[in-house]
Amino acid sequence: MKAVYKNPKELGTKIKDLVDTYHEGLISYEKLEETIIIMIEKNEDRIYKNGFMPSSLISIIGEDRKAIIDEIASKIK
């Protein structure tokens, strides 16, 4: 897995694919959580700026996926 994403579209697509894979039952919640936490740590400013997710990223991943990412992010704060 690529760790750092400089392009917001690439980052959004990766997050979207991860959450969709979880919804399809292909990975466990624990694996999703572990991967998202790593992504947040490596791409801190790109996923959350001043505690908020940028609207450009939200438009790529959608509100439903954002809620899942926010839930996971709240566990590491």
SVG drawing of the C-alpha trace seen along z (x, -y; Angstrom):
<svg xmlns="http://www.w3.org/2000/svg" viewBox="-24 -24 28 35">
<polyline fill="none" stroke="black" stroke-width="0.4" points="0.0,0.0 1.2,-3.4 1.6,-5.5 1.7,-9.1 -0.7,-10.6 0.1,-14.1 -2.9,-14.1 -6.2,-14.6 -8.1,-12.7 -5.8,-9.7 -6.2,-9.8 -10.0,-10.1 -10.2,-7.2 -8.1,-5.0 -10.3,-5.8 -13.4,-5.3 -12.2,-1.9 -11.2,-0.8 -14.6,-1.6 -16.4,0.0 -14.3,3.1 -15.3,3.2 -19.0,2.8 -18.7,5.7 -17.4,7.9 -14.0,8.4 -12.1,7.0 -12.8,6.8 -13.6,3.6 -10.4,4.1 -8.3,4.2 -10.2,1.1 -9.6,-0.7 -5.9,0.2 -5.4,-0.9 -7.3,-4.2 -5.3,-5.0 -2.1,-4.6 -3.4,-6.8 -4.4,-9.5 -1.0,-9.4 0.9,-9.6 -1.4,-12.1 -2.4,-14.2 -2.9,-17.5 -4.6,-16.1 -7.3,-14.2 -7.9,-16.6 -7.0,-20.3 -7.5,-21.9 -9.7,-19.1 -12.0,-19.2 -12.0,-17.1 -11.5,-19.3 -14.7,-19.7 -12.7,-18.5 -12.1,-15.2 -15.7,-14.9 -16.9,-15.4 -14.8,-12.5 -15.6,-10.0 -19.2,-11.1 -20.9,-11.7 -21.5,-8.1 -17.8,-7.2 -16.8,-10.4 -18.9,-9.3 -17.0,-6.0 -13.6,-7.8 -14.6,-10.3 -15.6,-7.5 -12.2,-5.8 -10.4,-9.1 -12.1,-9.8 -10.6,-6.7 -7.0,-7.9 -7.5,-11.4"/>
</svg>
